[in-house]
Amino acid sequence: MNRLRVDHEVDHDAVTVRAEGDVDISSVHTLTEGLRAALESALEHPARLLVVDLDGVTYFGSAGLNALLDCHEHGVDAGVSVRLVASDLRVLRPLQVTNLDSVLAVYPTSAQARKH
């Protein structure tokens, strides 16, 4: 099991959250708190863009899917665009199986997520 670490940074293009490690029922609160804090920052950012980089995630369970969907919905309500970065099948596959890849904006790289 890889302990989950979540941090966020603000630059001129967007607010970016990076998660590294396992996202499951025992660690999802760390992801949720990180997403909440980053969304607060994105509300004040001129671009109103939150990029959630999941390329460091080594396990992605249903609790993580729910946290992302919740963040996306709060973003929509607040006028913040939430975009995911995911290139690893450990994250992509759960998004595809649940059809959340058609609801959430998923990009293979952070640069692409920032451009669209």
Phi, psi and chi 1 to 4 in degrees:
 res  aa     phi    psi   chi1   chi2   chi3   chi4
   1 MET       -  130.0  177.2 -179.6 -131.8      -
   2 ASN  -100.9  118.3  -66.4  -38.9      -      -
   3 ARG   -58.1  136.0 -178.0  174.9  161.2   86.0
   4 LEU   -81.4  131.2 -179.5   63.4      -      -
   5 ARG  -122.6  134.4  -70.0 -169.1  -22.2 -108.1
   6 VAL  -132.6  130.2  177.1      -      -      -
   7 ASP  -140.3  166.1   59.4   24.2      -      -
   8 HIS  -141.3  154.4   80.6  -88.7      -      -
   9 GLU  -137.4  155.9   63.4 -176.2   37.1      -
  10 VAL  -118.1  128.7  179.0      -      -      -
  11 ASP  -132.4 -172.2   63.0   26.4      -      -
  12 HIS   -68.7  -22.8   66.0  -78.2      -      -
  13 ASP   -88.8  -36.5  -69.9  -25.9      -      -
  14 ALA  -171.0  174.4      -      -      -      -
  15 VAL  -100.3  130.7  175.4      -      -      -
  16 THR  -120.5  130.1  -58.0      -      -      -
  17 VAL  -105.0  133.3  170.7      -      -      -
  18 ARG  -120.4  130.0  -76.5 -172.7 -176.9   78.7
  19 ALA  -116.0  137.1      -      -      -      -
  20 GLU  -135.9  129.2  -64.9 -179.7   -1.7      -
  21 GLY   116.2 -162.9      -      -      -      -
  22 ASP   -87.7  131.8  -67.0  -10.3      -      -
  23 VAL  -109.6  109.2  178.8      -      -      -
  24 ASP  -142.8 -172.5   58.5   21.1      -      -
  25 ILE   -60.2  -30.5 -167.0   69.2      -      -
  26 SER   -83.1  -16.7   66.5      -      -      -
  27 SER  -117.9   -6.1   65.8      -      -      -
  28 VAL   -60.6  -28.3   72.9      -      -      -
  29 HIS   -60.4  -33.3   66.3  -79.7      -      -
  30 THR   -65.4  -43.3  -57.5      -      -      -
  31 LEU   -65.0  -45.8  178.6   61.5      -      -
  32 THR   -59.3  -45.4  -58.9      -      -      -
  33 GLU   -63.1  -41.5  -70.5  171.1   10.0      -
  34 GLY   -64.8  -41.8      -      -      -      -
  35 LEU   -65.1  -40.8  -68.5  172.0      -      -
  36 ARG   -62.3  -47.2 -134.5  178.4 -103.0  143.2
  37 ALA   -63.2  -41.9      -      -      -      -
  38 ALA   -67.8  -38.3      -      -      -      -
  39 LEU   -63.7  -38.6 -169.1   55.5      -      -
  40 GLU   -59.7  -43.9  -70.8  -70.5  -35.7      -
  41 SER   -64.4  -40.4  -66.1      -      -      -
  42 ALA   -65.8  -28.3      -      -      -      -
  43 LEU   -62.2  -30.4  -73.6  170.1      -      -
  44 GLU   -94.6   -9.6  -55.3  -62.9  -37.5      -
  45 HIS   -81.0  138.0 -164.7  -78.4      -      -
  46 PRO   -59.0  -33.1  -12.6   17.0      -      -
  47 ALA   -77.8  -20.3      -      -      -      -
  48 ARG    48.2   47.7  -64.1 -175.1   70.4   84.1
  49 LEU  -127.0  127.5  173.6   60.2      -      -
  50 LEU  -116.5  119.5  174.3   58.4      -      -
  51 VAL  -104.1  123.1  176.1      -      -      -
  52 VAL  -106.4  106.2 -178.5      -      -      -
  53 ASP   -92.5  111.7 -171.2  -24.6      -      -
  54 LEU  -107.3   15.0  -58.9  173.9      -      -
  55 ASP   -66.2  -18.6  -88.5  -10.7      -      -
  56 GLY   -93.2    3.6      -      -      -      -
  57 VAL   -79.8  130.5  171.2      -      -      -
  58 THR  -103.4  -16.2   50.6      -      -      -
  59 TYR  -150.6  136.9  173.7   81.5      -      -
  60 PHE  -136.0  101.7 -162.9   64.9      -      -
  61 GLY   -95.1 -177.7      -      -      -      -
  62 SER   -62.7  -30.1   61.3      -      -      -
  63 ALA   -62.3  -37.3      -      -      -      -
  64 GLY   -66.6  -40.0      -      -      -      -
  65 LEU   -59.3  -44.5  -65.8  169.0      -      -
  66 ASN   -63.9  -40.0  -71.3  -33.2      -      -
  67 ALA   -63.6  -41.5      -      -      -      -
  68 LEU   -66.5  -42.8  -71.7  179.3      -      -
  69 LEU   -62.7  -42.3 -174.5   57.4      -      -
  70 ASP   -61.9  -44.1 -172.2   51.4      -      -
  71 CYS   -61.9  -45.0  179.7      -      -      -
  72 HIS   -58.5  -46.9  166.3   75.8      -      -
  73 GLU   -64.2  -41.3  -70.9  172.3  -10.7      -
  74 HIS   -64.1  -38.5  -75.1  -14.1      -      -
  75 GLY   -62.2  -45.6      -      -      -      -
  76 VAL   -58.8  -47.0  167.5      -      -      -
  77 ASP   -61.1  -33.4  -69.4  -16.0      -      -
  78 ALA   -95.2   -4.4      -      -      -      -
  79 GLY    80.1   27.1      -      -      -      -
  80 VAL  -110.6  130.0  173.0      -      -      -
  81 SER   -82.1  124.8  178.7      -      -      -
  82 VAL  -109.2  121.7  177.6      -      -      -
  83 ARG  -125.3  137.7  -59.5  176.2 -174.2  168.3
  84 LEU  -100.6  145.4  -52.5 -178.8      -      -
  85 VAL  -113.5  118.0  176.6      -      -      -
  86 ALA  -151.7  122.6      -      -      -      -
  87 SER  -123.9   -9.9   59.9      -      -      -
  88 ASP   -92.8  136.9 -168.5  -58.6      -      -
  89 LEU   -61.8  -22.5  -76.9  178.3      -      -
  90 ARG   -63.7  -24.7  -68.8  176.4  -77.4 -162.7
  91 VAL  -102.9  -43.4  175.1      -      -      -
  92 LEU   -61.9  -42.3  -73.9  173.3      -      -
  93 ARG   -60.0  -48.7 -166.3   68.2 -173.2  133.7
  94 PRO   -61.0  -34.9  -23.5   32.3      -      -
  95 LEU   -64.8  -40.3  -69.5  167.7      -      -
  96 GLN   -70.6  -45.3  -66.4  164.3  -15.7      -
  97 VAL   -61.0  -37.2  166.9      -      -      -
  98 THR   -89.8   -1.0   58.6      -      -      -
  99 ASN    66.5   14.9 -154.1   31.4      -      -
 100 LEU   -71.4  -17.5  -78.8  177.3      -      -
 101 ASP   -67.3  -14.9   61.1  -24.7      -      -
 102 SER   -92.0  -13.0   67.3      -      -      -
 103 VAL   -98.3  -43.7  175.0      -      -      -
 104 LEU   -93.4  146.4  -54.1  172.2      -      -
 105 ALA   -82.3  111.8      -      -      -      -
 106 VAL  -115.1  131.0 -177.7      -      -      -
 107 TYR  -127.4  150.6  -62.6   85.2      -      -
 108 PRO   -77.1  -20.8   23.5  -29.5      -      -
 109 THR  -140.0  158.9   67.3      -      -      -
 110 SER   -65.1  -38.6 -176.9      -      -      -
 111 ALA   -60.4  -41.9      -      -      -      -
 112 GLN   -68.7  -37.9  -72.1  174.3  -42.7      -
 113 ALA   -63.7  -34.6      -      -      -      -
 114 ARG   -75.7  -28.0  -69.3  167.2  179.0  -88.7
 115 LYS   -76.0  -36.6  -82.7 -158.9  -74.9 -168.3
 116 HIS   -82.2      -  -69.4   95.3      -      -
